[in-house]
Amino acid sequence: MRRNKRAIPKILGLDEKEIKIVELLRAGDPMKPIDIARKAEIKRTTVNFILKKLLAREIICKTKKGGHFEWMMNNENILNSKIGDLHEYFGSNLALGRIDIPQNIGVEVFKGKKEIISAYEKVLEAGKDNRVYAIQGNKSVLAAMEKIERCYLNDIQNKFKENKIIIEGILGERSLNCFSEMDLDLLKTYENRLVVCYIADDSLVDFDMDILIFKEMVILVNFEKELVILIKNESIHKAILNMFEAVKMVSRKIDLNGYIRRILEEKAIKS
């Protein structure tokens, strides 16, 4: 796929009002601007301005109905293509080799299993009833189970539950299938979490790290290389959070707790 640099900024930079309108259009049928304004609780003039911006980015489109236009989400294949351009752009640039990080940019790199465990404990700083946004790469799930001792995996999940951390996460289809491969004890630690889950096409999460976004911080964890990258930079945080929202747009929401419960019931019957 040929890299399209101009597609990259089009998928970034969605502010709260833009995201609100996009989520509204994703949830239902085509809508008139007046209805969007009412449901989103945004001024009509602002809605008209945002619709034109999103149309220019090819995130939404409009269709003529009777004597007026109605607005709806664009074909998800187009959005998938844009995300793919973004993934290829960053992947190809990172593959060129070492990137020099300017001093005081707010990026720290750590190595080792203890640092991985410390990174996940740091997520608890998000605080009770606060939300952590997460993207789990398809290659990351199995690497985590291979590299991190069972007791630590159990402890991390239990601490998330105890601290009532809300996880809004994106997984690939392959990662979702990993739950059925877990034994009963490990699977039970993932049950009844405060989690909002979206399933993305595997091609969008075909990498080997976890991405955790909370407060003004981003943590990247590579289990295979036992590497942790801690980012405290407002611009990078905003860009990665916008990337999360972009991937979420082309993902499907599932009841992960219900999914895990069904697997537990099936395993209980077989045993």
KELOVO-969805 format. One record per residue (C-alpha): residue number from 1; chain; x, y, z. Coordinates in Angstrom, 3 decimals. Last residue first. Layout:
pt i: NUM	ch: A	px: X	py: Y	pz: Z
...
//
This chain:
pt i: 271	ch: A	px: -14.517	py: -30.381	pz: 33.311
pt i: 270	ch: A	px: -16.337	py: -29.861	pz: 30.025
pt i: 269	ch: A	px: -19.287	py: -28.166	pz: 31.752
pt i: 268	ch: A	px: -17.002	py: -25.830	pz: 33.717
pt i: 267	ch: A	px: -15.091	py: -24.932	pz: 30.537
pt i: 266	ch: A	px: -18.338	py: -23.983	pz: 28.775
pt i: 265	ch: A	px: -19.496	py: -21.902	pz: 31.746
pt i: 264	ch: A	px: -16.155	py: -20.110	pz: 31.935
pt i: 263	ch: A	px: -16.278	py: -19.391	pz: 28.190
pt i: 262	ch: A	px: -19.793	py: -17.958	pz: 28.545
pt i: 261	ch: A	px: -18.685	py: -15.776	pz: 31.461
pt i: 260	ch: A	px: -15.763	py: -14.442	pz: 29.413
pt i: 259	ch: A	px: -18.088	py: -13.304	pz: 26.615
pt i: 258	ch: A	px: -20.485	py: -11.718	pz: 29.107
pt i: 257	ch: A	px: -17.602	py: -9.793	pz: 30.681
pt i: 256	ch: A	px: -16.441	py: -8.741	pz: 27.216
pt i: 255	ch: A	px: -19.829	py: -7.316	pz: 26.182
pt i: 254	ch: A	px: -18.861	py: -6.211	pz: 22.674
pt i: 253	ch: A	px: -18.411	py: -2.942	pz: 20.759
pt i: 252	ch: A	px: -17.389	py: -3.112	pz: 17.122
pt i: 251	ch: A	px: -14.369	py: -1.292	pz: 15.714
pt i: 250	ch: A	px: -14.078	py: 1.292	pz: 12.933
pt i: 249	ch: A	px: -14.657	py: 4.340	pz: 15.121
pt i: 248	ch: A	px: -12.564	py: 2.806	pz: 17.920
pt i: 247	ch: A	px: -9.480	py: 2.994	pz: 15.684
pt i: 246	ch: A	px: -9.977	py: 6.754	pz: 15.315
pt i: 245	ch: A	px: -10.639	py: 7.223	pz: 19.040
pt i: 244	ch: A	px: -7.387	py: 5.452	pz: 19.909
pt i: 243	ch: A	px: -5.505	py: 7.547	pz: 17.322
pt i: 242	ch: A	px: -6.957	py: 10.645	pz: 19.001
pt i: 241	ch: A	px: -5.593	py: 9.390	pz: 22.338
pt i: 240	ch: A	px: -2.211	py: 8.857	pz: 20.662
pt i: 239	ch: A	px: -2.150	py: 12.424	pz: 19.325
pt i: 238	ch: A	px: -3.304	py: 13.962	pz: 22.625
pt i: 237	ch: A	px: -0.686	py: 12.108	pz: 24.671
pt i: 236	ch: A	px: 2.033	py: 13.015	pz: 22.164
pt i: 235	ch: A	px: 1.129	py: 16.712	pz: 22.419
pt i: 234	ch: A	px: 0.836	py: 16.666	pz: 26.229
pt i: 233	ch: A	px: 4.128	py: 14.858	pz: 26.856
pt i: 232	ch: A	px: 4.635	py: 12.478	pz: 29.755
pt i: 231	ch: A	px: 5.599	py: 9.311	pz: 27.891
pt i: 230	ch: A	px: 6.808	py: 6.138	pz: 29.609
pt i: 229	ch: A	px: 8.304	py: 3.517	pz: 27.297
pt i: 228	ch: A	px: 8.584	py: 0.033	pz: 28.819
pt i: 227	ch: A	px: 10.613	py: -2.822	pz: 27.307
pt i: 226	ch: A	px: 10.712	py: -6.504	pz: 28.217
pt i: 225	ch: A	px: 11.594	py: -7.294	pz: 24.579
pt i: 224	ch: A	px: 8.708	py: -9.770	pz: 24.220
pt i: 223	ch: A	px: 6.519	py: -7.904	pz: 26.688
pt i: 222	ch: A	px: 6.589	py: -4.579	pz: 24.827
pt i: 221	ch: A	px: 4.774	py: -2.009	pz: 26.969
pt i: 220	ch: A	px: 3.932	py: 1.544	pz: 25.859
pt i: 219	ch: A	px: 2.744	py: 3.910	pz: 28.603
pt i: 218	ch: A	px: 1.027	py: 7.219	pz: 27.818
pt i: 217	ch: A	px: 0.437	py: 9.990	pz: 30.377
pt i: 216	ch: A	px: -1.692	py: 13.094	pz: 30.775
pt i: 215	ch: A	px: -4.386	py: 11.271	pz: 32.787
pt i: 214	ch: A	px: -4.513	py: 7.835	pz: 31.201
pt i: 213	ch: A	px: -3.428	py: 6.105	pz: 28.006
pt i: 212	ch: A	px: -2.081	py: 2.531	pz: 27.954
pt i: 211	ch: A	px: -0.672	py: 1.026	pz: 24.740
pt i: 210	ch: A	px: 0.190	py: -2.677	pz: 24.893
pt i: 209	ch: A	px: 2.848	py: -3.944	pz: 22.505
pt i: 208	ch: A	px: 3.594	py: -6.441	pz: 19.767
pt i: 207	ch: A	px: 1.869	py: -5.162	pz: 16.655
pt i: 206	ch: A	px: -0.956	py: -6.270	pz: 14.352
pt i: 205	ch: A	px: -3.611	py: -4.051	pz: 15.920
pt i: 204	ch: A	px: -5.130	py: -2.524	pz: 12.782
pt i: 203	ch: A	px: -4.733	py: -5.658	pz: 10.634
pt i: 202	ch: A	px: -6.603	py: -7.707	pz: 13.229
pt i: 201	ch: A	px: -9.811	py: -5.744	pz: 12.583
pt i: 200	ch: A	px: -10.879	py: -4.098	pz: 15.806
pt i: 199	ch: A	px: -12.965	py: -5.424	pz: 18.707
pt i: 198	ch: A	px: -14.151	py: -2.836	pz: 21.227
pt i: 197	ch: A	px: -14.397	py: -3.348	pz: 24.983
pt i: 196	ch: A	px: -15.710	py: -1.252	pz: 27.863
pt i: 195	ch: A	px: -14.392	py: -2.744	pz: 31.102
pt i: 194	ch: A	px: -15.095	py: -2.496	pz: 34.804
pt i: 193	ch: A	px: -13.931	py: -6.051	pz: 35.469
pt i: 192	ch: A	px: -16.356	py: -8.877	pz: 36.166
pt i: 191	ch: A	px: -14.114	py: -11.750	pz: 34.984
pt i: 190	ch: A	px: -10.473	py: -11.259	pz: 33.963
pt i: 189	ch: A	px: -9.175	py: -12.942	pz: 37.147
pt i: 188	ch: A	px: -11.493	py: -15.881	pz: 36.405
pt i: 187	ch: A	px: -9.615	py: -16.583	pz: 33.168
pt i: 186	ch: A	px: -6.374	py: -17.215	pz: 35.060
pt i: 185	ch: A	px: -7.950	py: -19.807	pz: 37.336
pt i: 184	ch: A	px: -9.989	py: -21.484	pz: 34.600
pt i: 183	ch: A	px: -7.134	py: -22.036	pz: 32.136
pt i: 182	ch: A	px: -6.630	py: -19.598	pz: 29.278
pt i: 181	ch: A	px: -7.064	py: -20.717	pz: 25.649
pt i: 180	ch: A	px: -10.660	py: -19.412	pz: 25.387
pt i: 179	ch: A	px: -9.411	py: -15.969	pz: 26.401
pt i: 178	ch: A	px: -6.863	py: -16.020	pz: 23.562
pt i: 177	ch: A	px: -9.690	py: -15.791	pz: 20.996
pt i: 176	ch: A	px: -10.186	py: -12.125	pz: 21.860
pt i: 175	ch: A	px: -6.545	py: -11.425	pz: 21.085
pt i: 174	ch: A	px: -6.965	py: -12.933	pz: 17.626
pt i: 173	ch: A	px: -10.063	py: -10.811	pz: 16.937
pt i: 172	ch: A	px: -8.127	py: -7.646	pz: 17.806
pt i: 171	ch: A	px: -8.544	py: -5.747	pz: 21.043
pt i: 170	ch: A	px: -9.478	py: -2.172	pz: 21.920
pt i: 169	ch: A	px: -9.962	py: -1.082	pz: 25.518
pt i: 168	ch: A	px: -11.903	py: 1.230	pz: 27.770
pt i: 167	ch: A	px: -10.732	py: 0.165	pz: 31.219
pt i: 166	ch: A	px: -12.510	py: 1.607	pz: 34.258
pt i: 165	ch: A	px: -10.326	py: 1.355	pz: 37.375
pt i: 164	ch: A	px: -12.344	py: 0.276	pz: 40.389
pt i: 163	ch: A	px: -9.264	py: 0.194	pz: 42.655
pt i: 162	ch: A	px: -10.051	py: -3.338	pz: 43.780
pt i: 161	ch: A	px: -10.807	py: -4.454	pz: 40.219
pt i: 160	ch: A	px: -7.584	py: -3.034	pz: 38.760
pt i: 159	ch: A	px: -5.691	py: -4.528	pz: 41.711
pt i: 158	ch: A	px: -7.179	py: -7.963	pz: 40.942
pt i: 157	ch: A	px: -6.083	py: -7.714	pz: 37.296
pt i: 156	ch: A	px: -2.499	py: -6.826	pz: 38.241
pt i: 155	ch: A	px: -2.287	py: -9.537	pz: 40.941
pt i: 154	ch: A	px: -3.478	py: -12.281	pz: 38.605
pt i: 153	ch: A	px: -0.892	py: -11.332	pz: 35.970
pt i: 152	ch: A	px: 1.777	py: -11.168	pz: 38.706
pt i: 151	ch: A	px: 0.904	py: -14.621	pz: 40.065
pt i: 150	ch: A	px: 0.987	py: -16.091	pz: 36.572
pt i: 149	ch: A	px: 4.597	py: -15.068	pz: 35.942
pt i: 148	ch: A	px: 5.150	py: -12.605	pz: 33.092
pt i: 147	ch: A	px: 7.032	py: -13.564	pz: 29.918
pt i: 146	ch: A	px: 4.886	py: -16.288	pz: 28.336
pt i: 145	ch: A	px: 1.475	py: -14.926	pz: 29.300
pt i: 144	ch: A	px: 2.531	py: -11.410	pz: 28.278
pt i: 143	ch: A	px: 3.940	py: -12.644	pz: 24.965
pt i: 142	ch: A	px: 0.644	py: -14.399	pz: 24.235
pt i: 141	ch: A	px: -1.305	py: -11.171	pz: 24.684
pt i: 140	ch: A	px: 1.175	py: -8.808	pz: 23.008
pt i: 139	ch: A	px: 1.177	py: -10.249	pz: 19.494
pt i: 138	ch: A	px: -2.380	py: -9.077	pz: 18.866
pt i: 137	ch: A	px: -1.594	py: -5.587	pz: 20.130
pt i: 136	ch: A	px: -3.631	py: -4.385	pz: 23.059
pt i: 135	ch: A	px: -4.990	py: -0.843	pz: 22.876
pt i: 134	ch: A	px: -5.913	py: 0.765	pz: 26.186
pt i: 133	ch: A	px: -7.764	py: 3.808	pz: 27.475
pt i: 132	ch: A	px: -7.821	py: 4.126	pz: 31.271
pt i: 131	ch: A	px: -10.927	py: 5.680	pz: 32.801
pt i: 130	ch: A	px: -11.423	py: 6.991	pz: 36.316
pt i: 129	ch: A	px: -13.749	py: 5.357	pz: 38.852
pt i: 128	ch: A	px: -10.976	py: 5.208	pz: 41.475
pt i: 127	ch: A	px: -7.657	py: 6.723	pz: 40.460
pt i: 126	ch: A	px: -5.606	py: 6.967	pz: 37.263
pt i: 125	ch: A	px: -2.659	py: 6.346	pz: 39.579
pt i: 124	ch: A	px: -3.525	py: 2.653	pz: 39.250
pt i: 123	ch: A	px: -1.807	py: 2.857	pz: 35.853
pt i: 122	ch: A	px: 1.468	py: 3.061	pz: 37.773
pt i: 121	ch: A	px: 0.908	py: -0.533	pz: 38.898
pt i: 120	ch: A	px: 0.932	py: -1.518	pz: 35.234
pt i: 119	ch: A	px: 4.262	py: 0.252	pz: 34.715
pt i: 118	ch: A	px: 5.739	py: -1.271	pz: 37.892
pt i: 117	ch: A	px: 4.971	py: -4.763	pz: 36.540
pt i: 116	ch: A	px: 6.685	py: -3.904	pz: 33.256
pt i: 115	ch: A	px: 9.649	py: -2.379	pz: 35.135
pt i: 114	ch: A	px: 10.046	py: -5.557	pz: 37.174
pt i: 113	ch: A	px: 10.095	py: -7.596	pz: 33.978
pt i: 112	ch: A	px: 13.036	py: -5.612	pz: 32.553
pt i: 111	ch: A	px: 13.858	py: -2.470	pz: 30.575
pt i: 110	ch: A	px: 12.948	py: 1.188	pz: 31.027
pt i: 109	ch: A	px: 12.664	py: 4.101	pz: 28.572
pt i: 108	ch: A	px: 11.681	py: 7.651	pz: 29.529
pt i: 107	ch: A	px: 10.010	py: 10.270	pz: 27.328
pt i: 106	ch: A	px: 9.084	py: 13.756	pz: 28.553
pt i: 105	ch: A	px: 10.602	py: 15.870	pz: 25.769
pt i: 104	ch: A	px: 13.202	py: 17.215	pz: 28.206
pt i: 103	ch: A	px: 16.084	py: 16.160	pz: 25.975
pt i: 102	ch: A	px: 15.358	py: 15.500	pz: 22.324
pt i: 101	ch: A	px: 14.756	py: 11.855	pz: 21.379
pt i: 100	ch: A	px: 16.950	py: 10.619	pz: 18.546
pt i: 99	ch: A	px: 15.133	py: 7.970	pz: 16.533
pt i: 98	ch: A	px: 17.027	py: 4.730	pz: 16.039
pt i: 97	ch: A	px: 16.343	py: 2.828	pz: 12.879
pt i: 96	ch: A	px: 14.397	py: 3.232	pz: 9.663
pt i: 95	ch: A	px: 11.792	py: 0.818	pz: 10.998
pt i: 94	ch: A	px: 10.277	py: 3.578	pz: 13.116
pt i: 93	ch: A	px: 9.567	py: 5.580	pz: 9.987
pt i: 92	ch: A	px: 8.032	py: 2.618	pz: 8.171
pt i: 91	ch: A	px: 5.803	py: 1.697	pz: 11.106
pt i: 90	ch: A	px: 4.621	py: 5.271	pz: 11.703
pt i: 89	ch: A	px: 3.565	py: 5.747	pz: 8.096
pt i: 88	ch: A	px: 2.223	py: 2.222	pz: 7.701
pt i: 87	ch: A	px: -0.030	py: 2.567	pz: 10.766
pt i: 86	ch: A	px: -1.335	py: 5.928	pz: 9.554
pt i: 85	ch: A	px: -2.013	py: 4.639	pz: 6.056
pt i: 84	ch: A	px: -3.801	py: 1.632	pz: 7.575
pt i: 83	ch: A	px: -5.942	py: 3.945	pz: 9.694
pt i: 82	ch: A	px: -6.916	py: 5.766	pz: 6.501
pt i: 81	ch: A	px: -7.718	py: 2.506	pz: 4.721
pt i: 80	ch: A	px: -9.870	py: 1.356	pz: 7.622
pt i: 79	ch: A	px: -11.736	py: 4.671	pz: 7.399
pt i: 78	ch: A	px: -12.417	py: 4.101	pz: 3.709
pt i: 77	ch: A	px: -13.530	py: 0.518	pz: 4.351
pt i: 76	ch: A	px: -15.831	py: 1.876	pz: 7.051
pt i: 75	ch: A	px: -17.927	py: 3.650	pz: 4.389
pt i: 74	ch: A	px: -18.583	py: 7.134	pz: 5.698
pt i: 73	ch: A	px: -20.732	py: 7.756	pz: 8.748
pt i: 72	ch: A	px: -24.034	py: 9.560	pz: 8.177
pt i: 71	ch: A	px: -25.521	py: 12.964	pz: 7.419
pt i: 70	ch: A	px: -28.895	py: 13.927	pz: 6.006
pt i: 69	ch: A	px: -29.484	py: 16.479	pz: 3.272
pt i: 68	ch: A	px: -32.796	py: 18.176	pz: 2.500
pt i: 67	ch: A	px: -35.568	py: 18.395	pz: -0.098
pt i: 66	ch: A	px: -36.486	py: 14.727	pz: -0.101
pt i: 65	ch: A	px: -33.453	py: 12.850	pz: 1.184
pt i: 64	ch: A	px: -30.060	py: 13.826	pz: -0.180
pt i: 63	ch: A	px: -27.127	py: 11.908	pz: 1.329
pt i: 62	ch: A	px: -24.191	py: 13.218	pz: 3.283
pt i: 61	ch: A	px: -20.779	py: 11.776	pz: 4.128
pt i: 60	ch: A	px: -18.668	py: 11.253	pz: 7.235
pt i: 59	ch: A	px: -14.968	py: 10.597	pz: 7.966
pt i: 58	ch: A	px: -13.963	py: 11.869	pz: 4.524
pt i: 57	ch: A	px: -11.756	py: 14.556	pz: 6.127
pt i: 56	ch: A	px: -13.618	py: 17.233	pz: 4.165
pt i: 55	ch: A	px: -16.899	py: 15.740	pz: 5.413
pt i: 54	ch: A	px: -15.624	py: 15.911	pz: 8.993
pt i: 53	ch: A	px: -14.861	py: 19.629	pz: 8.587
pt i: 52	ch: A	px: -18.222	py: 20.338	pz: 6.910
pt i: 51	ch: A	px: -20.048	py: 18.488	pz: 9.690
pt i: 50	ch: A	px: -18.096	py: 20.465	pz: 12.303
pt i: 49	ch: A	px: -19.225	py: 23.840	pz: 10.885
pt i: 48	ch: A	px: -22.864	py: 22.755	pz: 10.628
pt i: 47	ch: A	px: -22.757	py: 21.426	pz: 14.202
pt i: 46	ch: A	px: -21.289	py: 24.708	pz: 15.462
pt i: 45	ch: A	px: -24.123	py: 26.665	pz: 13.823
pt i: 44	ch: A	px: -26.687	py: 24.267	pz: 15.335
pt i: 43	ch: A	px: -25.284	py: 24.688	pz: 18.859
pt i: 42	ch: A	px: -24.271	py: 21.408	pz: 20.529
pt i: 41	ch: A	px: -26.475	py: 19.291	pz: 22.782
pt i: 40	ch: A	px: -25.452	py: 16.129	pz: 20.890
pt i: 39	ch: A	px: -29.076	py: 15.033	pz: 20.596
pt i: 38	ch: A	px: -30.426	py: 18.482	pz: 19.678
pt i: 37	ch: A	px: -27.582	py: 19.485	pz: 17.362
pt i: 36	ch: A	px: -27.685	py: 16.119	pz: 15.574
pt i: 35	ch: A	px: -31.440	py: 16.483	pz: 15.109
pt i: 34	ch: A	px: -31.042	py: 19.958	pz: 13.595
pt i: 33	ch: A	px: -28.202	py: 18.724	pz: 11.393
pt i: 32	ch: A	px: -30.434	py: 16.006	pz: 9.874
pt i: 31	ch: A	px: -29.572	py: 12.407	pz: 10.660
pt i: 30	ch: A	px: -28.624	py: 9.208	pz: 8.836
pt i: 29	ch: A	px: -29.457	py: 6.103	pz: 10.929
pt i: 28	ch: A	px: -27.911	py: 5.158	pz: 14.267
pt i: 27	ch: A	px: -24.971	py: 4.707	pz: 16.617
pt i: 26	ch: A	px: -22.168	py: 5.701	pz: 14.273
pt i: 25	ch: A	px: -23.767	py: 9.105	pz: 13.695
pt i: 24	ch: A	px: -23.838	py: 9.833	pz: 17.441
pt i: 23	ch: A	px: -20.260	py: 8.648	pz: 17.903
pt i: 22	ch: A	px: -19.155	py: 10.984	pz: 15.092
pt i: 21	ch: A	px: -21.022	py: 13.915	pz: 16.647
pt i: 20	ch: A	px: -19.465	py: 13.368	pz: 20.075
pt i: 19	ch: A	px: -16.000	py: 12.867	pz: 18.573
pt i: 18	ch: A	px: -16.280	py: 16.216	pz: 16.792
pt i: 17	ch: A	px: -17.443	py: 17.918	pz: 19.999
pt i: 16	ch: A	px: -14.565	py: 16.444	pz: 22.023
pt i: 15	ch: A	px: -11.847	py: 17.360	pz: 19.518
pt i: 14	ch: A	px: -10.722	py: 15.206	pz: 16.607
pt i: 13	ch: A	px: -7.079	py: 16.006	pz: 15.849
pt i: 12	ch: A	px: -5.975	py: 12.937	pz: 13.939
pt i: 11	ch: A	px: -7.431	py: 10.926	pz: 11.041
pt i: 10	ch: A	px: -7.092	py: 13.772	pz: 8.544
pt i: 9	ch: A	px: -3.575	py: 14.486	pz: 9.762
pt i: 8	ch: A	px: -2.457	py: 11.107	pz: 8.380
pt i: 7	ch: A	px: -4.262	py: 11.030	pz: 5.044
pt i: 6	ch: A	px: -1.946	py: 13.696	pz: 3.590
pt i: 5	ch: A	px: 1.019	py: 11.407	pz: 4.071
pt i: 4	ch: A	px: -0.425	py: 8.746	pz: 1.785
pt i: 3	ch: A	px: 1.872	py: 5.751	pz: 1.909
pt i: 2	ch: A	px: 1.493	py: 3.371	pz: -0.988
pt i: 1	ch: A	px: 0.000	py: 0.000	pz: 0.000
//
